[in-house]
Amino acid sequence: MMYRKNDSMKPLDFSARFHRRAFLAGSATTAASLLFAEKLFGASASDSTKPSLELAKLGAIALAEAKKQGATYCDIRINRYRDQYSGWRMSPQRGGAQTDEVPFVADRQSFGFGVRVIAKGQWGFAASPVVNAAEIARITREAVIVAKANSAVQAQPVRLAPTKSYVDRWVSPHDKDPFEVSVDEKLDLLYNAAAAIKKNEKVMTAVGTLGFHSEDKYFASTEGSSIQQYIVQVYPTLNATAVDFKNGVSRSRSYQAAPQARGWEYVPMMNLGENARRIAGEVVEHLSAPPVTAGKKDLVLLPSHLCLTIHESIGHSTELDRALGYEANYAGTSFLTTDKMGKFRVGSDLVNFFGDRTTEFGLSTVKYDDDGVKTTRFPIIEKGIFTHYQTIRDQAHLVGETESRGCCYADSWSSVPFQRMPNVWLAAGETDATLDDLIGGVEDGVLIEGTGSYSIDQQRYNFQFGGDAFWEIKGGKKRGMISRVAYQARTPDFWQACDGIAGRAYWQQYGLPNDGKGEPTQINAMSHGCAPTRFRQINVLVTD
């Protein structure tokens, strides 16, 4: 890997080494496959409202073959994925006085298809990276064979909640596709941000990264749907680390710009340069910040922090497959068992949660899920009472419902679609309360920003969360930074302690792009939105 020392502040020219064609040239086979995918999907930002005719023709092959083999249902997903990560890392040479400045770039793509069928009442699935008519027919036959084999060991037949059929093409909102921006431009931007952090002489290490993810997706089913979608997402991060060698202490600080489903136009909105200088100063302050005093304290949690607590305590606990024990072997179960639906108080009357795959810029926002269901917004917790699970078509009847909540997703063409978390929102307060109002009502407490380490049990009931930055609240005022903070609670106790939520003007969404679930593990991305929120008398611990 190429790097340079800080004897020159001019970035290296990576145009030859990191040109887009170089990424496609890993092998002749891969390059040919990706070029075919490019032609097959066409212009991702097309204004067309109909799917590509070439995709529809390929999809029809699977549907016809499945019917021929006796399947009662079939769907096919033909998908292309791309991930690109670039960045700069600046840190001192080991045993030297100079700074190593190391750029990094990774770009990978994947293209293939997967076929699901129902035959003799059971699911069958098969997939292939070879996308042509003969292979699609062959893989469809394999899926039917798998389904028939499954019927020998499954007692209950699959029941699918009804859904309408759709012929549509949808593109997630963006002005400029980030994959059309040169790697040079991305590296220059990140170099300047990392250099701004490292300019503070007390900062040990500075890292700036940009990640971009795209999904070209085609879905067709024997129920008449033919759907093409294009999703693009942006993942930005700045990190700073300061070290006190004399006292053996290190502290970190991050600028966690919210990952969103947007284009390159979102990058200037992040103000990377300004925030780089801010976190450089704050990481140094964090290094000398006194530890929190343990005990019962009020917490004011900002959206950049509360997003993870929402995810772990509410998002996962309201997944129906988890509540039914289907994920017990890997991802755990849930304290919100089906007998609690419509009855159990999770939070105070102020607490209203929604599952939502429709709100603009959410990482889980799409128009249709991987069951071909049009996505919606639906209540999960209403005035503190648990009311609905996240579901997909073959789950809805298990809780007496007749429609899917549109939460089906697979992370690859080669993965089996199953229930995954949507965007989960905590509704803003109904008043015009401000962040200062929440802080002003606290005599002794902590303000927390950003995510940190955490622990939660298999039922999503007992938990402990840290954060990225902490400030003391005394007498209704935000004071200086403190350190070594974590809080501990049980999920219903915590949310019932909520007594204040800022108004709609303070509501923000923060994305989590690496949620793992299932065996083999699949990765999902979703956003969690909220406004600053206050919790009374939560147990605060001193960490490390």
C-alpha positions in Angstrom: 0.0 0.0 0.0 1.2 3.5 -0.8 1.8 6.0 2.0 3.7 9.2 2.6 5.1 11.1 5.6 4.1 14.6 6.5 7.1 16.3 4.8 4.6 17.2 2.1 1.0 18.3 2.4 0.0 17.6 -1.2 -2.0 14.4 -1.7 -0.6 11.8 -4.0 -2.2 11.3 -7.4 -4.1 8.0 -7.3 -5.8 8.3 -10.7 -3.8 5.6 -12.3 -3.8 3.1 -9.4 -7.4 3.5 -8.4 -9.3 4.1 -11.6 -12.7 2.4 -11.7 -11.6 0.1 -14.5 -8.9 -1.3 -12.3 -11.6 -2.6 -9.9 -13.4 -4.4 -12.7 -10.3 -6.1 -14.0 -9.9 -8.7 -11.2 -10.6 -11.4 -13.6 -11.9 -11.7 -17.1 -14.9 -13.7 -15.9 -15.8 -11.2 -13.2 -15.4 -8.2 -15.6 -17.7 -9.8 -18.2 -20.3 -10.6 -15.6 -20.3 -7.1 -14.2 -20.5 -5.6 -17.7 -23.5 -7.8 -18.4 -25.1 -6.6 -15.2 -24.5 -3.0 -16.2 -26.3 -3.6 -19.5 -29.0 -5.6 -17.9 -30.0 -3.1 -15.2 -29.5 -0.1 -17.5 -29.2 3.5 -16.1 -30.0 3.2 -12.4 -31.3 6.8 -12.3 -33.6 6.3 -15.3 -36.9 8.1 -15.2 -38.7 5.0 -16.4 -41.5 3.7 -14.3 -41.3 0.2 -15.7 -38.7 -2.5 -15.0 -36.0 -3.3 -17.6 -37.5 -5.5 -20.3 -34.4 -7.8 -20.3 -34.8 -8.4 -16.5 -38.5 -9.2 -16.9 -37.7 -11.7 -19.7 -35.2 -13.5 -17.4 -37.6 -13.5 -14.5 -40.3 -15.0 -16.6 -38.1 -18.1 -17.2 -38.1 -18.9 -13.5 -41.8 -18.4 -13.1 -42.6 -20.6 -16.1 -40.2 -23.4 -15.0 -41.5 -23.4 -11.4 -45.1 -23.9 -12.7 -43.9 -26.6 -15.0 -42.3 -28.4 -12.0 -45.5 -28.3 -9.9 -44.7 -25.3 -7.6 -47.6 -23.3 -6.4 -45.6 -20.2 -5.9 -42.3 -18.8 -7.2 -40.3 -15.6 -7.0 -36.9 -14.6 -8.4 -34.5 -11.9 -7.3 -31.8 -10.8 -9.8 -29.6 -8.4 -7.9 -26.3 -6.5 -8.2 -24.5 -5.0 -5.2 -21.6 -2.6 -4.9 -19.6 -1.4 -1.8 -16.8 1.1 -1.9 -14.8 2.3 1.1 -12.1 5.0 1.0 -10.2 6.9 3.6 -7.1 8.2 5.3 -5.4 7.1 8.5 -2.8 9.4 10.1 -0.7 8.1 13.1 2.8 8.5 14.4 5.5 6.1 13.2 6.5 3.5 15.8 9.5 4.9 17.5 9.7 7.9 15.3 8.7 11.6 15.3 7.0 11.6 11.8 3.4 10.8 10.9 2.5 8.0 8.5 -0.4 9.1 6.3 -2.0 6.0 4.8 -4.8 6.0 2.2 -7.0 3.0 1.7 -9.6 2.1 -1.0 -11.7 -1.0 -1.4 -14.3 -1.6 -4.1 -16.3 -4.8 -4.5 -19.3 -5.9 -6.5 -21.6 -9.0 -6.6 -24.1 -10.1 -9.2 -26.4 -13.1 -9.3 -29.9 -14.4 -8.7 -31.9 -16.5 -6.2 -35.1 -18.4 -6.7 -37.7 -19.2 -4.0 -40.6 -21.7 -4.6 -43.3 -23.3 -2.6 -43.9 -26.9 -3.6 -45.8 -29.5 -1.6 -46.5 -26.7 0.9 -42.9 -25.9 1.8 -40.2 -23.4 0.8 -37.3 -24.3 -1.5 -34.4 -22.0 -2.4 -31.4 -22.1 -4.8 -29.1 -19.4 -6.2 -26.3 -18.9 -8.8 -23.9 -16.2 -9.9 -24.3 -17.2 -13.5 -27.2 -15.2 -14.9 -28.6 -16.6 -18.2 -31.7 -18.4 -19.3 -30.4 -22.0 -19.0 -29.0 -21.4 -15.5 -32.2 -19.7 -14.3 -34.2 -22.8 -15.4 -31.8 -25.2 -13.8 -31.7 -23.3 -10.5 -35.5 -23.1 -10.4 -35.6 -26.9 -10.8 -33.2 -27.2 -7.9 -35.3 -25.0 -5.7 -38.4 -27.2 -6.4 -36.4 -30.3 -5.4 -35.4 -28.6 -2.2 -39.0 -27.7 -1.4 -40.2 -31.2 -2.0 -37.5 -32.6 0.3 -38.4 -30.1 3.0 -42.1 -31.3 2.8 -41.0 -34.6 4.3 -39.9 -33.0 7.6 -42.2 -29.9 7.9 -45.6 -30.5 9.4 -47.3 -27.2 8.7 -47.6 -25.8 5.1 -46.4 -22.3 4.4 -49.2 -19.7 4.5 -48.6 -16.4 2.7 -50.6 -13.3 3.6 -52.1 -11.9 0.5 -50.5 -9.0 -1.3 -51.3 -7.0 -4.4 -49.2 -7.4 -7.6 -47.1 -4.5 -8.8 -45.3 -3.5 -12.0 -43.0 -0.7 -11.0 -39.5 0.9 -11.0 -38.3 2.9 -8.0 -35.1 4.8 -7.3 -34.1 6.0 -3.8 -33.9 9.8 -3.8 -30.5 11.2 -4.8 -29.1 13.9 -7.0 -25.7 12.5 -7.8 -24.7 8.8 -7.7 -21.6 8.6 -5.4 -20.1 5.9 -7.6 -19.8 8.4 -10.4 -17.5 10.6 -8.3 -13.8 9.9 -8.7 -11.8 8.1 -6.0 -9.3 11.0 -6.2 -12.0 13.5 -5.1 -13.1 11.3 -2.2 -9.5 10.8 -1.0 -8.7 14.5 -1.2 -11.8 15.3 0.9 -10.9 12.7 3.5 -7.2 13.7 3.6 -8.1 17.3 4.4 -10.5 16.2 7.1 -8.0 13.8 8.7 -5.2 16.4 8.5 -7.5 18.9 10.3 -7.8 16.5 13.1 -4.2 15.6 13.3 -3.2 19.3 13.2 -3.9 19.3 17.0 -0.6 18.2 18.4 -2.2 16.3 21.2 -4.1 14.0 18.8 -2.4 10.7 18.4 -4.4 9.2 15.5 -6.9 10.6 13.0 -9.0 8.6 10.6 -11.6 9.7 8.0 -13.7 7.3 5.9 -16.5 7.3 3.4 -18.5 4.2 2.5 -21.0 3.9 -0.3 -23.4 1.0 -0.8 -25.8 0.3 -3.7 -28.3 -2.3 -4.5 -29.8 -2.9 -8.0 -32.7 -5.2 -7.3 -35.2 -7.0 -9.6 -38.1 -9.0 -8.2 -40.7 -11.1 -10.1 -43.3 -13.5 -8.7 -46.0 -15.8 -10.0 -48.6 -13.5 -8.4 -47.8 -11.0 -11.2 -45.3 -8.6 -9.7 -42.4 -7.3 -11.7 -40.4 -4.7 -9.6 -37.0 -3.0 -10.2 -35.4 -0.9 -7.5 -32.1 1.0 -7.0 -30.9 2.0 -3.5 -27.8 4.0 -2.7 -26.5 4.7 0.8 -23.7 6.9 2.3 -21.7 6.0 5.4 -19.3 8.8 6.7 -17.0 8.7 9.8 -14.3 10.7 11.4 -12.3 9.4 14.4 -9.8 11.0 16.7 -7.7 9.4 19.4 -5.6 11.1 22.1 -3.2 9.4 24.5 -1.8 10.5 27.8 1.3 8.3 28.0 2.3 9.5 31.5 -0.9 8.3 33.0 -1.6 5.4 30.6 -4.9 6.8 29.4 -6.4 7.0 25.9 -9.7 8.5 24.8 -11.5 8.7 21.5 -14.0 11.0 19.9 -16.0 10.5 16.7 -18.0 12.6 14.4 -20.9 10.3 13.6 -22.6 11.9 10.7 -25.8 10.0 10.2 -25.5 7.3 7.5 -28.4 7.8 5.0 -29.9 6.6 1.8 -28.7 9.6 -0.2 -26.3 10.5 -3.0 -23.0 12.5 -3.2 -24.9 15.7 -2.5 -25.2 14.6 1.1 -21.4 14.7 1.6 -21.0 18.5 1.6 -23.8 18.7 4.2 -21.7 16.8 6.7 -19.3 19.7 7.1 -16.4 17.3 7.5 -13.7 20.0 7.9 -15.6 22.0 10.6 -16.4 18.8 12.6 -12.9 17.5 12.2 -11.6 20.5 14.1 -14.4 20.2 16.7 -13.7 16.6 17.6 -9.9 17.2 17.7 -10.6 19.7 20.5 -13.1 17.5 22.2 -11.0 14.4 22.2 -8.2 16.3 24.1 -10.8 17.5 26.6 -12.1 14.0 27.0 -8.6 12.8 27.8 -8.5 14.9 30.9 -12.2 14.8 31.8 -12.9 13.5 35.3 -14.9 10.2 35.7 -18.6 10.3 36.4 -19.8 9.8 39.9 -21.8 6.6 40.0 -25.4 6.5 41.2 -28.9 7.2 40.1 -29.0 10.1 37.6 -31.2 11.7 35.0 -30.1 11.1 31.4 -30.6 13.4 28.4 -29.8 11.3 25.4 -29.1 12.8 21.9 -30.4 11.0 18.7 -26.8 10.0 17.8 -26.7 7.9 21.0 -30.3 6.8 21.6 -30.4 5.2 18.1 -28.4 2.2 19.4 -30.5 1.8 22.5 -33.7 1.9 20.4 -32.2 -0.7 18.1 -31.1 -3.2 20.7 -34.0 -2.8 23.2 -37.0 -2.1 21.0 -36.0 -3.0 17.4 -34.8 -6.5 18.2 -37.3 -7.3 20.9 -40.3 -6.7 18.5 -39.1 -9.0 15.7 -41.7 -11.8 15.5 -39.3 -14.6 14.6 -37.2 -13.7 17.7 -40.3 -13.7 19.9 -41.3 -17.2 18.5 -37.8 -18.6 19.3 -36.8 -19.0 15.7 -33.6 -17.0 16.3 -32.8 -18.5 19.7 -29.7 -20.4 18.5 -27.9 -17.3 17.3 -29.5 -14.0 17.9 -31.6 -14.8 21.0 -35.2 -14.5 21.9 -37.4 -11.7 23.2 -39.1 -10.8 26.5 -42.0 -9.5 24.4 -43.7 -12.9 23.9 -46.9 -13.1 21.8 -49.1 -13.2 24.9 -48.0 -9.6 25.7 -49.1 -8.2 22.3 -51.7 -5.4 22.9 -51.3 -5.6 26.7 -47.8 -5.1 28.0 -46.5 -1.7 29.0 -43.0 -1.1 27.7 -42.8 2.7 28.2 -44.5 5.7 29.6 -47.5 7.4 27.9 -45.0 9.6 26.0 -43.4 6.6 24.2 -44.7 5.9 20.7 -42.6 3.7 18.3 -43.2 3.0 14.6 -41.8 0.6 12.1 -41.3 2.5 8.8 -39.8 1.7 5.5 -41.2 4.7 3.7 -39.6 7.8 5.3 -37.1 9.5 3.0 -33.4 8.8 3.5 -33.8 5.9 5.9 -31.4 3.0 5.4 -34.2 0.5 5.3 -36.4 2.6 3.1 -37.6 1.0 -0.1 -40.9 1.0 -2.0 -41.2 -2.8 -1.9 -39.7 -5.5 0.3 -38.2 -8.8 -0.8 -41.6 -10.5 -0.6 -42.9 -7.9 -3.2 -45.0 -6.2 -0.5 -45.4 -2.5 -0.7 -43.9 -1.0 2.4 -45.7 1.0 5.0 -45.4 2.8 8.4 -47.0 0.9 11.3 -47.2 1.2 15.1 -45.0 -0.9 17.3 -45.6 0.7 20.7 -48.5 3.1 21.3 -48.6 5.3 24.4 -46.2 2.9 26.0 -48.2 -0.3 25.1 -46.7 -2.9 22.8 -49.1 -3.4 19.9 -47.4 -4.9 16.8 -44.5 -7.0 15.7 -42.4 -6.6 12.6 -43.6 -9.3 10.2 -43.3 -10.8 6.7 -45.9 -12.7 4.5 -45.4 -16.2 6.0 -45.5 -14.9 9.6 -48.6 -12.6 9.7 -51.1 -15.4 10.5 -49.0 -16.5 13.5 -50.2 -13.4 15.4 -53.7 -13.3 13.9 -53.0 -10.7 11.2 -53.9 -10.7 7.5 -51.2 -8.5 6.1 -47.4 -8.4 6.1 -45.7 -5.4 7.6 -43.2 -5.4 4.7 -40.1 -6.4 6.7 -38.7 -9.1 4.3 -35.0 -8.6 3.2 -32.0 -10.6 2.0 -28.5 -9.1 2.0 -27.5 -10.9 -1.2 -28.9 -12.7 -4.2 -27.5 -15.9 -2.7 -29.3 -15.3 0.7 -32.7 -16.5 1.7 -35.0 -13.6 2.4 -36.3 -13.5 5.9 -37.7 -11.0 8.5 -35.3 -8.1 9.1 -35.7 -4.9 11.1 -37.2 -1.9 9.3 -36.4 1.7 10.3 -37.7 2.1 13.8 -38.8 5.6 14.9 -39.5 7.1 18.4 -42.0 9.8 17.8 -41.1 13.3 18.7 -42.8 15.0 21.6 -46.2 16.6 21.0 -45.0 19.9 22.5 -42.3 22.3 21.3 -39.9 21.3 24.0 -36.2 22.1 23.2 -33.0 20.4 24.2 -32.4 23.2 26.6 -35.8 22.6 28.2 -34.9 18.9 28.8 -31.5 19.9 30.3 -33.1 22.7 32.3 -35.3 20.1 34.2 -32.3 18.1 35.4 -30.6 18.8 38.7 -28.0 16.0 38.5 -27.5 14.1 35.3 -25.5 13.3 32.1 -25.9 14.4 28.5 -24.7 11.6 26.1 -23.8 11.9 22.4 -22.7 9.1 20.0 -22.6 5.3 20.3 -20.1 3.3 22.3 -19.8 -0.2 23.7 -22.9 -2.0 25.0 -24.1 -5.3 26.4 -27.7 -6.7 26.3 -29.0 -10.1 27.2 -30.5 -12.7 24.8 -34.1 -11.6 25.6 -33.3 -7.9 25.1 -34.3 -7.2 28.7 -31.2 -6.3 30.8 -28.7 -3.9 29.2 -25.8 -1.6 29.7 -24.8 1.2 27.2 -21.8 3.5 27.0 -21.4 6.3 24.5 -18.9 8.5 22.6 -19.0 11.7 24.6 -20.5 12.8 27.9 -21.2 16.1 29.6 -22.2 16.7 33.2 -25.6 18.4 33.9 -25.8 20.3 37.2 -28.6 22.6 38.3 -30.2 22.6 34.9 -27.0 23.6 33.0 -24.7 21.6 30.7 -21.2 21.6 32.3 -17.8 20.2 31.2 -17.0 16.8 29.7 -16.9 13.8 32.0 -15.6 10.3 31.2 -16.0 6.6 31.9 -19.8 6.7 31.7 -22.2 3.8 31.2 -25.8 3.3 32.3 -27.7 0.1 33.2 -31.4 -0.8 33.2 -34.1 -3.2 32.2 -35.9 -2.4 28.9 -39.4 -1.7 30.4 -38.0 0.2 33.4 -35.9 2.4 31.2 -38.6 3.4 28.7 -41.1 3.9 31.6 -38.6 6.4 33.1 -39.0 8.6 29.9 -40.6 11.8 31.0 -39.5 14.2 28.2 -39.1 14.2 24.4 -38.0 17.2 22.4 -40.3 18.5 19.7 -40.4 17.7 16.0 -37.8 20.3 15.1 -35.2 18.3 17.0 -36.1 14.9 15.5 -33.2 13.2 13.6 -32.5 9.8 12.1 -29.2 7.9 12.6 -28.3 4.8 10.6 -26.9 1.5 11.7 -25.4 -0.3 8.6 -24.1 -3.5 10.1 -26.9 -5.4 11.9 -26.2 -9.2 11.9 -28.9 -11.9 12.2 -29.5 -15.5 11.1 -27.3 -18.4 10.3 -25.5 -18.0 7.9 -25.3 -14.4 9.1 -26.9 -11.7 7.0 -26.2 -8.0 7.4 -29.0 -5.4 7.3 -29.0 -1.6 7.5 -31.7 0.5 9.0 -32.2 3.9 10.6 -33.5 4.9 14.0 -35.1 8.3 14.4 -35.8 10.3 17.6 -35.5 13.7 19.2 -33.4 14.3 22.4 -35.1 12.4 25.2 -34.9 12.5 29.0 -35.0 9.6 31.4 -35.3 9.9 35.2 -33.1 8.1 37.8 -31.2 5.6 35.7 -28.4 3.7 37.3 -25.1 5.2 36.1 -21.8 3.2 36.3 -18.1 4.2 36.2 -16.5 2.0 33.5 -12.9 0.7 32.9 
